[in-house]
Amino acid sequence: MTRQRYITDDVLRKIKQIEIHTRRLLRSALVGDSRSAIKGSGLDFDQIREYQQGDDVRFIDWNASARMNNLLVKQYIEERSRVVLLAVDMSGSADLGSTDTLKHDIMAQVASVIALVTSMGKDRVGLILFSDDVELYLPPGRGRAHTHTIMEYVFGFKPKSRKTDISTALKKLASIKQRDALVFVISDFIDDHINSSYLSVASRLYDLVAVRCLDPRERDLPSIGFLPIQDKETGQTLFVDLRNQHGVHDFLQERIAEQNKLFKQYGVSILDVANNNSFIGDLIKFFRRRMRY
């Protein structure tokens, strides 16, 4: 799989830019420390405090209690140990962009930001790249080198197939069965054959979030007459009559509404990512709330 990861100067530039921007937002206190104070043994000593009803008596500090003539307990800090899984769509439909940025780059930025924030939170992150098959699986890990590997893959990986089958990613997720994982499926979800059985299984196993990355023209097309459109996955060119603006608009909106209904049915959260300057900050805030950082 490594041979399919093309690390060009442009990929390295994108990685550097997204890392600088994300870390700047993190330093702005958008995301706090992932460690939480708990009653019990942990990794680091935090403080001595007064005993409260329900505290474990094993952690009473008898020497300090005797000196202060008050019952005191030791409190520790424990790291979270949650796993984040990223399932990223690498199919041909991502190579579309009516602006300066392709959907592929938006998806890669989304995956990179989540990987970076996960790393800063000292949790583990894994990666699935899919088209109509699972192209790559990188097991969960932590550390800067691991995070950079993920970023290099999402920006520089060249899939074998151009087609889409989201069910293959859901099937892979069902087979992993990673306990207590938060899963982000990052795609444009232009797939009319999402297997509801696999979606049902994945949604029961994981805290599942569908991150939908659509180009503005995939939500609404201008009324400009006949327009030649090439299917990025099949190479087929079709002529679409955009004079019936309501018909095209209704079709695009119905597809989104059907997806929303399907995801709601199985308890899958939906996060729509717009191609604008604020989406990274919005994404970090969403991630922080979901991980309870």
N, C-alpha and C positions, 0 to 999 in steps of 0.2 A: 504493500500500500504506500510505502514511503515514496516510491518513485513517482507517484501521481501528485505529489505535493510540490508545486512549482513556486520557489521562493525568489521572486524577482525584486528588483529595486522598488518597483511600485507597490508590491505587497508589503515590503518592509516599511515603506513610508506610511502606508495606511495603518499598519500595526502601531507604529510609533505615535502617530497622531491620535488614534483612538485611546491609546494607553495614557498619553499626557492629558487628554481632555477628561477622561474618566477619573483619573487620580486627582485632578484639580477639583472636580466636583465632590469627590470623596473627602478631600481635605476641607471642603467647605461645610463639612458636618452634615451632608445629606445622609450619610450612612455612619452609624456608630460602631463601636466594638461589638463583636458577636458574642463575647463572653457574658455569662449571666451568673449572678450570685445565687447560690442554692444552699439549702441545708444539707450537708453531707460532705463526703470526701470528694476532693476535686484535684485539680492540677496545681493550683497556687493558693497560698494562704491569703485571705483578704483582710479580715479584721476580727476583733473580739467584741461581742455585743451581749446585751442582756438576754437571758434565757426567755424564750417564749413558749407558751403551751403548744405541744406538738413537736418540739425540737427533739432530735435524737440525743438521748442521754450520753451516748458514747463520745459526743463532741463537747461535753462540758469541760471547761478548763478549771480544774479544781484548785490549782495554785493561785490563778488570778482571782477566782471566786473568793478564796480565803483572804487574800490581801485586800480586796474591795468590799468584803462582807456582803456580797451580792452574787447570785448565781449567774455565771457568764459562760458563753459557748463560743467555740471557734467557728468562723464562717469561711468558706472557701470559694474560690472562683473556678468554674469548670467550663471548658470549651464546649461549644456545640459540636456535634458530630453528624451533621446532616449532609446528604448527598444531593447535588443538583445534576440533572441529566439534560443535555441539549440535543434535540433531534432537529437537524437543519436540512431543509430542502435544497438539493443541488441540481434540480432538473432544469431543462432548457427554458421553461417559462420565467425563470428568475432573471434571464438575460434581457430584460425589458426595462425601459426607462423613458418616460416622456420629458424628464428633467435631466440635469447633468449627472444624476446618480442612478445606477441600475438597482433593481430590486435585490440582486445578488449582494451588492455592497451593503445595502440596508440590513439584510439578513445577517451578513457577516459582522456588521457593527453591533447588532443586537446580541448575537452570540458572544462576541468579544467582551462587551460590557458586562454581561451576566457572569462570564468566566472570571473577569477581573474582580468584580465585587465579591463573588464567591471566594476567590483566593484571599482577598483582603479580610474576609470574614472567617478565614481559617477553616472553611468547609471544603469538601471534595467535589470535583466537577468532572463529569464524563461527557463523551461526545459520540453521537450517531450522525453520520452523513448518509442521506438516502436520495434515490431517484425513484425508479420502479423496483429497486432492490436496495438492500443495505450495502452501501459502498465502503463504509468504514465504521468500525466500533473502537473507540478509545476508552478503556475502563476508567472509572473515577480515580482521580489523584489530586494532589495538592502541591503547591509550590509554584514559584515563578516560572521555572523551566517548563513545567507541565502546562501552565496557562498559556505560555508563548507557543507551545506546540499546537494547542487548540486553535489559537488565533491564526497560526500559519496554515492550518488545514482549512479553516472556514474561508479564508481569503484566497488561498492558492491551490486548493484541491481541484483536480480535473476528473469529473465523473466519467464512468464508462458509458452510461446511458443518459439520454436527454429526456426520457419520459418520466411521468410522475405516478407513484402509487403510495399514498400516505399509509395505507394499511400495512405495508412492509415494515415501516418504522414502528407502528403500533404493535405488530407481531413481535418484533425484536424486543421492544420494551416489556411485553408480556413474558418473554422468555428470561429476561434478566432478573426480574423480581428483586430489585434493589430496595431494601427496607427503608422506610421513612424518607423517600426521595421526592424532591420537587422537580417536575419535568416540564420543560418548555419545548413545545413543538413549533418550530419557526418555519413558516411557509406562506405562500400566497393562497394555499388551499384550493387551487384550481384543479380539482379532482372530483369527478362525479361519481366515484365508486369507493368512497370511504367505507370500509367494512365495519358495520355497527357492532358486530360481535367483538372484534379486536378493540374497538373504542371503549366498549363496555368493560372489558377486562382491564385495560390500561387505566381507565378512570377509577376503578376499584382499588387497584394496586398503588396508585400514585396520586399526589396532589398535582393535577394536570392542568397546564395553561396552554391555550392555543394562541400563539403570537402571529397575528395576521398582517402580512406586509403586502399591501396592494399599491400599485401605481395609481395616481389620481384618475387616469383614463380608464382604469378597470372598474371604477365606480360610476363614471359618467363620461360619455363620448360626445364631442361637439357635433352639431348638425351641419355636415359639410358634404353631403351627397354620397357618392359611391367611394369607398375607401378600400384599397387592397391591404389585407392583413395576413401576415405569415405566421403560422403556428411554429413557435420556436422548438417544439418537441418533435414534430413530424416533418417540418419543412414545407408543408402544404400551404399554398397561397389561396385565400378566399377573398371574394369581393363582397363587402358588407354595405347594405343600403342604409345610410345614416339619416336619410330624409325623414324617416319615421322615428323621430327622436324619442317619443314616448315608448315605443316598442323596445328599442335598445336599452333605454334607461330602466324600464321595467324588468327586462331580462337580467341586467346586472344586479339590480336591487333584490330581485327574487332569489338569485343565487346566494347572496349574502344572508338573506333572511332564512333560507333553508339551512345554511350552515349554523346560524345562530340557534335555530330550533333544535338541530341535532346535538350541538354541544350542550345546550341547556338541559336536554333530556338526560344526558349522562353526567351532569354536574361538572362540566369542563368550563373553566373560566376563559374568557376571550379578552385579549389585549390587542387592540388595533394600533399599529405603529404608523404614524404619518411621517412622510419625508419632509421634515422641517428642522429648524435649528434647536428645538426644545425636546426632541424625542428622547435623547440620551438621559437628560435630567429626569424626565417623566418616567422613563424605564427604571432608573435607579430607585426612585421613590416607590414605585410599584413593587420592585423586588424587595426593598427594605420592609415594606408592610407585610409582604407574603412570608418572608423569612423571620419576621418579628425581631429584626435587628434594632 
